[in-house]
Amino acid sequence: MPDQTSAESKTAAQPEALLDKALNQMLGYVLFDRDDEFQLRTACLRLSRQTKRLAVSSPDILRTAAPGPPLVPYHFAPTA
């Protein structure tokens, strides 16, 4: 089964300010696929101005959405 990715592109001078909102939006995509119709396994946030991307697995996004300290360190990778 191929990995299915939900991709979101954002443009911001200060991407740190929108990171929480963008992650919540990606969480919504994962949660709304209740029947697993799209088989989303990864959510990817692309920051076009910074030419970077953040890819997070669906299980990591769900764990991060739980209360408490962050469980997943986020590292932005350069896009090709």
mmCIF file as gemmi writes it, N, C-alpha and C atoms, coordinates in Angstrom:
data_model
loop_
_atom_site.group_PDB
_atom_site.id
_atom_site.type_symbol
_atom_site.label_atom_id
_atom_site.label_alt_id
_atom_site.label_comp_id
_atom_site.label_asym_id
_atom_site.label_entity_id
_atom_site.label_seq_id
_atom_site.pdbx_PDB_ins_code
_atom_site.Cartn_x
_atom_site.Cartn_y
_atom_site.Cartn_z
_atom_site.occupancy
_atom_site.B_iso_or_equiv
_atom_site.pdbx_formal_charge
_atom_site.auth_seq_id
_atom_site.auth_asym_id
_atom_site.pdbx_PDB_model_num
ATOM 1 N N . MET Axp A 1 ? 0.849 -1.181 0 1 0 ? 1 A 1
ATOM 2 C CA . MET Axp A 1 ? 0 0 0 1 0 ? 1 A 1
ATOM 3 C C . MET Axp A 1 ? 0.894 1.244 0 1 0 ? 1 A 1
ATOM 4 N N . PRO Axp A 2 ? 0.728 2.15 -0.952 1 0 ? 2 A 1
ATOM 5 C CA . PRO Axp A 2 ? 1.55 3.349 -0.991 1 0 ? 2 A 1
ATOM 6 C C . PRO Axp A 2 ? 1.204 4.293 0.158 1 0 ? 2 A 1
ATOM 7 N N . ASP Axp A 3 ? 2.191 5.066 0.574 1 0 ? 3 A 1
ATOM 8 C CA . ASP Axp A 3 ? 1.984 6.057 1.623 1 0 ? 3 A 1
ATOM 9 C C . ASP Axp A 3 ? 1.156 7.198 1.059 1 0 ? 3 A 1
ATOM 10 N N . GLN Axp A 4 ? 0.101 7.576 1.735 1 0 ? 4 A 1
ATOM 11 C CA . GLN Axp A 4 ? -0.757 8.668 1.293 1 0 ? 4 A 1
ATOM 12 C C . GLN Axp A 4 ? -0.465 9.888 2.16 1 0 ? 4 A 1
ATOM 13 N N . THR Axp A 5 ? -0.18 11.008 1.511 1 0 ? 5 A 1
ATOM 14 C CA . THR Axp A 5 ? 0.212 12.225 2.201 1 0 ? 5 A 1
ATOM 15 C C . THR Axp A 5 ? -0.77 13.347 1.924 1 0 ? 5 A 1
ATOM 16 N N . SER Axp A 6 ? -1.171 14.027 2.972 1 0 ? 6 A 1
ATOM 17 C CA . SER Axp A 6 ? -1.946 15.251 2.849 1 0 ? 6 A 1
ATOM 18 C C . SER Axp A 6 ? -0.944 16.398 2.878 1 0 ? 6 A 1
ATOM 19 N N . ALA Axp A 7 ? -0.948 17.225 1.844 1 0 ? 7 A 1
ATOM 20 C CA . ALA Axp A 7 ? 0.036 18.314 1.753 1 0 ? 7 A 1
ATOM 21 C C . ALA Axp A 7 ? -0.662 19.661 1.853 1 0 ? 7 A 1
ATOM 22 N N . GLU Axp A 8 ? -0.032 20.56 2.57 1 0 ? 8 A 1
ATOM 23 C CA . GLU Axp A 8 ? -0.552 21.91 2.765 1 0 ? 8 A 1
ATOM 24 C C . GLU Axp A 8 ? 0.603 22.884 2.537 1 0 ? 8 A 1
ATOM 25 N N . SER Axp A 9 ? 0.366 23.932 1.754 1 0 ? 9 A 1
ATOM 26 C CA . SER Axp A 9 ? 1.389 24.958 1.511 1 0 ? 9 A 1
ATOM 27 C C . SER Axp A 9 ? 0.978 26.245 2.205 1 0 ? 9 A 1
ATOM 28 N N . LYS Axp A 10 ? 1.938 26.88 2.845 1 0 ? 10 A 1
ATOM 29 C CA . LYS Axp A 10 ? 1.697 28.151 3.53 1 0 ? 10 A 1
ATOM 30 C C . LYS Axp A 10 ? 2.791 29.134 3.138 1 0 ? 10 A 1
ATOM 31 N N . THR Axp A 11 ? 2.441 30.407 3.146 1 0 ? 11 A 1
ATOM 32 C CA . THR Axp A 11 ? 3.406 31.469 2.887 1 0 ? 11 A 1
ATOM 33 C C . THR Axp A 11 ? 3.332 32.442 4.049 1 0 ? 11 A 1
ATOM 34 N N . ALA Axp A 12 ? 4.453 32.621 4.745 1 0 ? 12 A 1
ATOM 35 C CA . ALA Axp A 12 ? 4.496 33.536 5.883 1 0 ? 12 A 1
ATOM 36 C C . ALA Axp A 12 ? 5.928 33.992 6.104 1 0 ? 12 A 1
ATOM 37 N N . ALA Axp A 13 ? 6.078 35.249 6.466 1 0 ? 13 A 1
ATOM 38 C CA . ALA Axp A 13 ? 7.412 35.762 6.778 1 0 ? 13 A 1
ATOM 39 C C . ALA Axp A 13 ? 7.935 35.142 8.069 1 0 ? 13 A 1
ATOM 40 N N . GLN Axp A 14 ? 7.039 34.906 9.028 1 0 ? 14 A 1
ATOM 41 C CA . GLN Axp A 14 ? 7.389 34.295 10.307 1 0 ? 14 A 1
ATOM 42 C C . GLN Axp A 14 ? 6.591 33.004 10.462 1 0 ? 14 A 1
ATOM 43 N N . PRO Axp A 15 ? 7.085 31.885 9.928 1 0 ? 15 A 1
ATOM 44 C CA . PRO Axp A 15 ? 6.293 30.646 9.95 1 0 ? 15 A 1
ATOM 45 C C . PRO Axp A 15 ? 6.025 30.095 11.345 1 0 ? 15 A 1
ATOM 46 N N . GLU Axp A 16 ? 6.856 30.449 12.321 1 0 ? 16 A 1
ATOM 47 C CA . GLU Axp A 16 ? 6.644 29.948 13.676 1 0 ? 16 A 1
ATOM 48 C C . GLU Axp A 16 ? 5.284 30.388 14.215 1 0 ? 16 A 1
ATOM 49 N N . ALA Axp A 17 ? 4.816 31.559 13.767 1 0 ? 17 A 1
ATOM 50 C CA . ALA Axp A 17 ? 3.548 32.091 14.244 1 0 ? 17 A 1
ATOM 51 C C . ALA Axp A 17 ? 2.362 31.27 13.761 1 0 ? 17 A 1
ATOM 52 N N . LEU Axp A 18 ? 2.5 30.576 12.651 1 0 ? 18 A 1
ATOM 53 C CA . LEU Axp A 18 ? 1.366 29.819 12.114 1 0 ? 18 A 1
ATOM 54 C C . LEU Axp A 18 ? 1.508 28.315 12.305 1 0 ? 18 A 1
ATOM 55 N N . LEU Axp A 19 ? 2.59 27.861 12.928 1 0 ? 19 A 1
ATOM 56 C CA . LEU Axp A 19 ? 2.853 26.431 13.033 1 0 ? 19 A 1
ATOM 57 C C . LEU Axp A 19 ? 1.748 25.685 13.772 1 0 ? 19 A 1
ATOM 58 N N . ASP Axp A 20 ? 1.319 26.173 14.931 1 0 ? 20 A 1
ATOM 59 C CA . ASP Axp A 20 ? 0.268 25.486 15.694 1 0 ? 20 A 1
ATOM 60 C C . ASP Axp A 20 ? -1.038 25.41 14.912 1 0 ? 20 A 1
ATOM 61 N N . LYS Axp A 21 ? -1.416 26.528 14.278 1 0 ? 21 A 1
ATOM 62 C CA . LYS Axp A 21 ? -2.656 26.552 13.51 1 0 ? 21 A 1
ATOM 63 C C . LYS Axp A 21 ? -2.573 25.587 12.316 1 0 ? 21 A 1
ATOM 64 N N . ALA Axp A 22 ? -1.436 25.558 11.644 1 0 ? 22 A 1
ATOM 65 C CA . ALA Axp A 22 ? -1.261 24.67 10.491 1 0 ? 22 A 1
ATOM 66 C C . ALA Axp A 22 ? -1.285 23.207 10.932 1 0 ? 22 A 1
ATOM 67 N N . LEU Axp A 23 ? -0.663 22.886 12.058 1 0 ? 23 A 1
ATOM 68 C CA . LEU Axp A 23 ? -0.686 21.512 12.562 1 0 ? 23 A 1
ATOM 69 C C . LEU Axp A 23 ? -2.099 21.096 12.958 1 0 ? 23 A 1
ATOM 70 N N . ASN Axp A 24 ? -2.863 22.023 13.538 1 0 ? 24 A 1
ATOM 71 C CA . ASN Axp A 24 ? -4.264 21.729 13.857 1 0 ? 24 A 1
ATOM 72 C C . ASN Axp A 24 ? -5.076 21.473 12.588 1 0 ? 24 A 1
ATOM 73 N N . GLN Axp A 25 ? -4.775 22.228 11.539 1 0 ? 25 A 1
ATOM 74 C CA . GLN Axp A 25 ? -5.467 22.031 10.27 1 0 ? 25 A 1
ATOM 75 C C . GLN Axp A 25 ? -5.14 20.646 9.703 1 0 ? 25 A 1
ATOM 76 N N . MET Axp A 26 ? -3.872 20.245 9.767 1 0 ? 26 A 1
ATOM 77 C CA . MET Axp A 26 ? -3.478 18.93 9.273 1 0 ? 26 A 1
ATOM 78 C C . MET Axp A 26 ? -4.103 17.826 10.133 1 0 ? 26 A 1
ATOM 79 N N . LEU Axp A 27 ? -4.192 18.055 11.439 1 0 ? 27 A 1
ATOM 80 C CA . LEU Axp A 27 ? -4.858 17.107 12.326 1 0 ? 27 A 1
ATOM 81 C C . LEU Axp A 27 ? -6.315 16.931 11.901 1 0 ? 27 A 1
ATOM 82 N N . GLY Axp A 28 ? -6.957 18.016 11.525 1 0 ? 28 A 1
ATOM 83 C CA . GLY Axp A 28 ? -8.337 17.944 11.059 1 0 ? 28 A 1
ATOM 84 C C . GLY Axp A 28 ? -8.478 17.063 9.831 1 0 ? 28 A 1
ATOM 85 N N . TYR Axp A 29 ? -7.533 17.162 8.904 1 0 ? 29 A 1
ATOM 86 C CA . TYR Axp A 29 ? -7.582 16.31 7.71 1 0 ? 29 A 1
ATOM 87 C C . TYR Axp A 29 ? -7.518 14.832 8.106 1 0 ? 29 A 1
ATOM 88 N N . VAL Axp A 30 ? -6.632 14.518 9.048 1 0 ? 30 A 1
ATOM 89 C CA . VAL Axp A 30 ? -6.479 13.123 9.485 1 0 ? 30 A 1
ATOM 90 C C . VAL Axp A 30 ? -7.747 12.653 10.194 1 0 ? 30 A 1
ATOM 91 N N . LEU Axp A 31 ? -8.294 13.469 11.088 1 0 ? 31 A 1
ATOM 92 C CA . LEU Axp A 31 ? -9.47 13.071 11.858 1 0 ? 31 A 1
ATOM 93 C C . LEU Axp A 31 ? -10.737 12.976 11.006 1 0 ? 31 A 1
ATOM 94 N N . PHE Axp A 32 ? -10.872 13.84 10.011 1 0 ? 32 A 1
ATOM 95 C CA . PHE Axp A 32 ? -12.075 13.812 9.18 1 0 ? 32 A 1
ATOM 96 C C . PHE Axp A 32 ? -12.123 12.623 8.236 1 0 ? 32 A 1
ATOM 97 N N . ASP Axp A 33 ? -11.003 11.957 8.056 1 0 ? 33 A 1
ATOM 98 C CA . ASP Axp A 33 ? -10.985 10.749 7.227 1 0 ? 33 A 1
ATOM 99 C C . ASP Axp A 33 ? -11.296 9.55 8.115 1 0 ? 33 A 1
ATOM 100 N N . ARG Axp A 34 ? -12.477 9.587 8.748 1 0 ? 34 A 1
ATOM 101 C CA . ARG Axp A 34 ? -12.846 8.566 9.736 1 0 ? 34 A 1
ATOM 102 C C . ARG Axp A 34 ? -12.928 7.163 9.152 1 0 ? 34 A 1
ATOM 103 N N . ASP Axp A 35 ? -13.318 7.039 7.911 1 0 ? 35 A 1
ATOM 104 C CA . ASP Axp A 35 ? -13.429 5.719 7.285 1 0 ? 35 A 1
ATOM 105 C C . ASP Axp A 35 ? -12.119 5.272 6.635 1 0 ? 35 A 1
ATOM 106 N N . ASP Axp A 36 ? -11.083 6.084 6.79 1 0 ? 36 A 1
ATOM 107 C CA . ASP Axp A 36 ? -9.77 5.799 6.203 1 0 ? 36 A 1
ATOM 108 C C . ASP Axp A 36 ? -9.852 5.67 4.676 1 0 ? 36 A 1
ATOM 109 N N . GLU Axp A 37 ? -10.759 6.45 4.1 1 0 ? 37 A 1
ATOM 110 C CA . GLU Axp A 37 ? -10.943 6.425 2.649 1 0 ? 37 A 1
ATOM 111 C C . GLU Axp A 37 ? -9.682 6.861 1.914 1 0 ? 37 A 1
ATOM 112 N N . PHE Axp A 38 ? -8.995 7.883 2.442 1 0 ? 38 A 1
ATOM 113 C CA . PHE Axp A 38 ? -7.812 8.412 1.773 1 0 ? 38 A 1
ATOM 114 C C . PHE Axp A 38 ? -6.521 7.801 2.296 1 0 ? 38 A 1
ATOM 115 N N . GLN Axp A 39 ? -6.616 6.992 3.333 1 0 ? 39 A 1
ATOM 116 C CA . GLN Axp A 39 ? -5.47 6.289 3.907 1 0 ? 39 A 1
ATOM 117 C C . GLN Axp A 39 ? -4.306 7.246 4.192 1 0 ? 39 A 1
ATOM 118 N N . LEU Axp A 40 ? -4.621 8.354 4.847 1 0 ? 40 A 1
ATOM 119 C CA . LEU Axp A 40 ? -3.597 9.355 5.158 1 0 ? 40 A 1
ATOM 120 C C . LEU Axp A 40 ? -2.633 8.806 6.195 1 0 ? 40 A 1
ATOM 121 N N . ARG Axp A 41 ? -1.377 8.772 5.866 1 0 ? 41 A 1
ATOM 122 C CA . ARG Axp A 41 ? -0.35 8.261 6.773 1 0 ? 41 A 1
ATOM 123 C C . ARG Axp A 41 ? 0.665 9.337 7.14 1 0 ? 41 A 1
ATOM 124 N N . THR Axp A 42 ? 0.691 10.411 6.351 1 0 ? 42 A 1
ATOM 125 C CA . THR Axp A 42 ? 1.638 11.499 6.579 1 0 ? 42 A 1
ATOM 126 C C . THR Axp A 42 ? 0.966 12.821 6.234 1 0 ? 42 A 1
ATOM 127 N N . ALA Axp A 43 ? 1.248 13.84 7.026 1 0 ? 43 A 1
ATOM 128 C CA . ALA Axp A 43 ? 0.819 15.197 6.72 1 0 ? 43 A 1
ATOM 129 C C . ALA Axp A 43 ? 2.069 16.027 6.491 1 0 ? 43 A 1
ATOM 130 N N . CYS Axp A 44 ? 2.049 16.82 5.437 1 0 ? 44 A 1
ATOM 131 C CA . CYS Axp A 44 ? 3.232 17.589 5.073 1 0 ? 44 A 1
ATOM 132 C C . CYS Axp A 44 ? 2.869 19.07 4.989 1 0 ? 44 A 1
ATOM 133 N N . LEU Axp A 45 ? 3.634 19.903 5.662 1 0 ? 45 A 1
ATOM 134 C CA . LEU Axp A 45 ? 3.468 21.353 5.62 1 0 ? 45 A 1
ATOM 135 C C . LEU Axp A 45 ? 4.642 21.928 4.849 1 0 ? 45 A 1
ATOM 136 N N . ARG Axp A 46 ? 4.35 22.619 3.773 1 0 ? 46 A 1
ATOM 137 C CA . ARG Axp A 46 ? 5.408 23.22 2.939 1 0 ? 46 A 1
ATOM 138 C C . ARG Axp A 46 ? 5.394 24.725 3.16 1 0 ? 46 A 1
ATOM 139 N N . LEU Axp A 47 ? 6.553 25.268 3.532 1 0 ? 47 A 1
ATOM 140 C CA . LEU Axp A 47 ? 6.703 26.716 3.726 1 0 ? 47 A 1
ATOM 141 C C . LEU Axp A 47 ? 7.413 27.269 2.495 1 0 ? 47 A 1
ATOM 142 N N . SER Axp A 48 ? 6.638 27.862 1.596 1 0 ? 48 A 1
ATOM 143 C CA . SER Axp A 48 ? 7.191 28.241 0.299 1 0 ? 48 A 1
ATOM 144 C C . SER Axp A 48 ? 8.229 29.363 0.378 1 0 ? 48 A 1
ATOM 145 N N . ARG Axp A 49 ? 8.058 30.331 1.241 1 0 ? 49 A 1
ATOM 146 C CA . ARG Axp A 49 ? 9.038 31.424 1.337 1 0 ? 49 A 1
ATOM 147 C C . ARG Axp A 49 ? 10.384 30.954 1.891 1 0 ? 49 A 1
ATOM 148 N N . GLN Axp A 50 ? 10.338 29.988 2.783 1 0 ? 50 A 1
ATOM 149 C CA . GLN Axp A 50 ? 11.558 29.485 3.408 1 0 ? 50 A 1
ATOM 150 C C . GLN Axp A 50 ? 12.111 28.264 2.671 1 0 ? 50 A 1
ATOM 151 N N . THR Axp A 51 ? 11.424 27.8 1.644 1 0 ? 51 A 1
ATOM 152 C CA . THR Axp A 51 ? 11.769 26.58 0.909 1 0 ? 51 A 1
ATOM 153 C C . THR Axp A 51 ? 12.092 25.425 1.86 1 0 ? 51 A 1
ATOM 154 N N . LYS Axp A 52 ? 11.151 25.208 2.783 1 0 ? 52 A 1
ATOM 155 C CA . LYS Axp A 52 ? 11.295 24.114 3.755 1 0 ? 52 A 1
ATOM 156 C C . LYS Axp A 52 ? 9.983 23.364 3.843 1 0 ? 52 A 1
ATOM 157 N N . ARG Axp A 53 ? 10.085 22.141 4.359 1 0 ? 53 A 1
ATOM 158 C CA . ARG Axp A 53 ? 8.877 21.353 4.558 1 0 ? 53 A 1
ATOM 159 C C . ARG Axp A 53 ? 8.971 20.607 5.883 1 0 ? 53 A 1
ATOM 160 N N . LEU Axp A 54 ? 7.813 20.295 6.422 1 0 ? 54 A 1
ATOM 161 C CA . LEU Axp A 54 ? 7.699 19.527 7.654 1 0 ? 54 A 1
ATOM 162 C C . LEU Axp A 54 ? 6.75 18.377 7.365 1 0 ? 54 A 1
ATOM 163 N N . ALA Axp A 55 ? 7.228 17.167 7.512 1 0 ? 55 A 1
ATOM 164 C CA . ALA Axp A 55 ? 6.383 15.985 7.312 1 0 ? 55 A 1
ATOM 165 C C . ALA Axp A 55 ? 6.237 15.278 8.656 1 0 ? 55 A 1
ATOM 166 N N . VAL Axp A 56 ? 4.994 14.978 9.003 1 0 ? 56 A 1
ATOM 167 C CA . VAL Axp A 56 ? 4.693 14.344 10.283 1 0 ? 56 A 1
ATOM 168 C C . VAL Axp A 56 ? 3.784 13.144 10.018 1 0 ? 56 A 1
ATOM 169 N N . SER Axp A 57 ? 4.092 12.009 10.633 1 0 ? 57 A 1
ATOM 170 C CA . SER Axp A 57 ? 3.242 10.829 10.46 1 0 ? 57 A 1
ATOM 171 C C . SER Axp A 57 ? 1.914 11.056 11.186 1 0 ? 57 A 1
ATOM 172 N N . SER Axp A 58 ? 0.866 10.409 10.707 1 0 ? 58 A 1
ATOM 173 C CA . SER Axp A 58 ? -0.451 10.54 11.337 1 0 ? 58 A 1
ATOM 174 C C . SER Axp A 58 ? -0.425 10.141 12.811 1 0 ? 58 A 1
ATOM 175 N N . PRO Axp A 59 ? 0.231 9.022 13.193 1 0 ? 59 A 1
ATOM 176 C CA . PRO Axp A 59 ? 0.289 8.69 14.615 1 0 ? 59 A 1
ATOM 177 C C . PRO Axp A 59 ? 0.992 9.774 15.448 1 0 ? 59 A 1
ATOM 178 N N . ASP Axp A 60 ? 2.045 10.369 14.898 1 0 ? 60 A 1
ATOM 179 C CA . ASP Axp A 60 ? 2.743 11.431 15.633 1 0 ? 60 A 1
ATOM 180 C C . ASP Axp A 60 ? 1.867 12.665 15.777 1 0 ? 60 A 1
ATOM 181 N N . ILE Axp A 61 ? 1.112 13.001 14.738 1 0 ? 61 A 1
ATOM 182 C CA . ILE Axp A 61 ? 0.215 14.155 14.818 1 0 ? 61 A 1
ATOM 183 C C . ILE Axp A 61 ? -0.854 13.914 15.875 1 0 ? 61 A 1
ATOM 184 N N . LEU Axp A 62 ? -1.385 12.696 15.947 1 0 ? 62 A 1
ATOM 185 C CA . LEU Axp A 62 ? -2.411 12.387 16.945 1 0 ? 62 A 1
ATOM 186 C C . LEU Axp A 62 ? -1.836 12.42 18.36 1 0 ? 62 A 1
ATOM 187 N N . ARG Axp A 63 ? -0.607 11.903 18.537 1 0 ? 63 A 1
ATOM 188 C CA . ARG Axp A 63 ? 0.02 11.95 19.867 1 0 ? 63 A 1
ATOM 189 C C . ARG Axp A 63 ? 0.318 13.378 20.278 1 0 ? 63 A 1
ATOM 190 N N . THR Axp A 64 ? 0.744 14.199 19.337 1 0 ? 64 A 1
ATOM 191 C CA . THR Axp A 64 ? 1.08 15.588 19.635 1 0 ? 64 A 1
ATOM 192 C C . THR Axp A 64 ? -0.17 16.388 19.999 1 0 ? 64 A 1
ATOM 193 N N . ALA Axp A 65 ? -1.312 16 19.467 1 0 ? 65 A 1
ATOM 194 C CA . ALA Axp A 65 ? -2.552 16.72 19.753 1 0 ? 65 A 1
ATOM 195 C C . ALA Axp A 65 ? -3.043 16.491 21.177 1 0 ? 65 A 1
ATOM 196 N N . ALA Axp A 66 ? -2.53 15.457 21.84 1 0 ? 66 A 1
ATOM 197 C CA . ALA Axp A 66 ? -2.928 15.172 23.216 1 0 ? 66 A 1
ATOM 198 C C . ALA Axp A 66 ? -2.317 16.212 24.156 1 0 ? 66 A 1
ATOM 199 N N . PRO Axp A 67 ? -2.957 16.473 25.291 1 0 ? 67 A 1
ATOM 200 C CA . PRO Axp A 67 ? -2.411 17.444 26.245 1 0 ? 67 A 1
ATOM 201 C C . PRO Axp A 67 ? -1.056 16.985 26.781 1 0 ? 67 A 1
ATOM 202 N N . GLY Axp A 68 ? -0.26 17.953 27.166 1 0 ? 68 A 1
ATOM 203 C CA . GLY Axp A 68 ? 1.038 17.65 27.747 1 0 ? 68 A 1
ATOM 204 C C . GLY Axp A 68 ? 2.164 18.216 26.901 1 0 ? 68 A 1
ATOM 205 N N . PRO Axp A 69 ? 3.393 17.933 27.287 1 0 ? 69 A 1
ATOM 206 C CA . PRO Axp A 69 ? 4.533 18.465 26.544 1 0 ? 69 A 1
ATOM 207 C C . PRO Axp A 69 ? 4.617 17.83 25.16 1 0 ? 69 A 1
ATOM 208 N N . PRO Axp A 70 ? 5.196 18.534 24.19 1 0 ? 70 A 1
ATOM 209 C CA . PRO Axp A 70 ? 5.325 17.974 22.843 1 0 ? 70 A 1
ATOM 210 C C . PRO Axp A 70 ? 6.114 16.67 22.867 1 0 ? 70 A 1
ATOM 211 N N . LEU Axp A 71 ? 5.641 15.701 22.118 1 0 ? 71 A 1
ATOM 212 C CA . LEU Axp A 71 ? 6.302 14.408 22.051 1 0 ? 71 A 1
ATOM 213 C C . LEU Axp A 71 ? 7.166 14.265 20.807 1 0 ? 71 A 1
ATOM 214 N N . VAL Axp A 72 ? 6.953 15.155 19.841 1 0 ? 72 A 1
ATOM 215 C CA . VAL Axp A 72 ? 7.652 15.035 18.576 1 0 ? 72 A 1
ATOM 216 C C . VAL Axp A 72 ? 8.464 16.304 18.329 1 0 ? 72 A 1
ATOM 217 N N . PRO Axp A 73 ? 9.781 16.187 18.158 1 0 ? 73 A 1
ATOM 218 C CA . PRO Axp A 73 ? 10.555 17.378 17.806 1 0 ? 73 A 1
ATOM 219 C C . PRO Axp A 73 ? 10.325 17.682 16.331 1 0 ? 73 A 1
ATOM 220 N N . TYR Axp A 74 ? 10.007 18.926 16.021 1 0 ? 74 A 1
ATOM 221 C CA . TYR Axp A 74 ? 9.749 19.308 14.631 1 0 ? 74 A 1
ATOM 222 C C . TYR Axp A 74 ? 11.019 19.891 14.021 1 0 ? 74 A 1
ATOM 223 N N . HIS Axp A 75 ? 11.415 19.333 12.909 1 0 ? 75 A 1
ATOM 224 C CA . HIS Axp A 75 ? 12.584 19.815 12.186 1 0 ? 75 A 1
ATOM 225 C C . HIS Axp A 75 ? 12.176 20.071 10.751 1 0 ? 75 A 1
ATOM 226 N N . PHE Axp A 76 ? 12.392 21.276 10.298 1 0 ? 76 A 1
ATOM 227 C CA . PHE Axp A 76 ? 12.071 21.62 8.927 1 0 ? 76 A 1
ATOM 228 C C . PHE Axp A 76 ? 13.225 21.186 8.033 1 0 ? 76 A 1
ATOM 229 N N . ALA Axp A 77 ? 12.895 20.546 6.926 1 0 ? 77 A 1
ATOM 230 C CA . ALA Axp A 77 ? 13.89 20.085 5.972 1 0 ? 77 A 1
ATOM 231 C C . ALA Axp A 77 ? 13.81 20.935 4.72 1 0 ? 77 A 1
ATOM 232 N N . PRO Axp A 78 ? 14.947 21.226 4.094 1 0 ? 78 A 1
ATOM 233 C CA . PRO Axp A 78 ? 14.908 21.99 2.825 1 0 ? 78 A 1
ATOM 234 C C . PRO Axp A 78 ? 14.156 21.191 1.769 1 0 ? 78 A 1
ATOM 235 N N . THR Axp A 79 ? 13.426 21.911 0.924 1 0 ? 79 A 1
ATOM 236 C CA . THR Axp A 79 ? 12.74 21.253 -0.178 1 0 ? 79 A 1
ATOM 237 C C . THR Axp A 79 ? 13.656 21.223 -1.382 1 0 ? 79 A 1
ATOM 238 N N . ALA Axp A 80 ? 13.439 20.242 -2.208 1 0 ? 80 A 1
ATOM 239 C CA . ALA Axp A 80 ? 14.284 20.116 -3.403 1 0 ? 80 A 1
ATOM 240 C C . ALA Axp A 80 ? 13.748 20.935 -4.535 1 0 ? 80 A 1
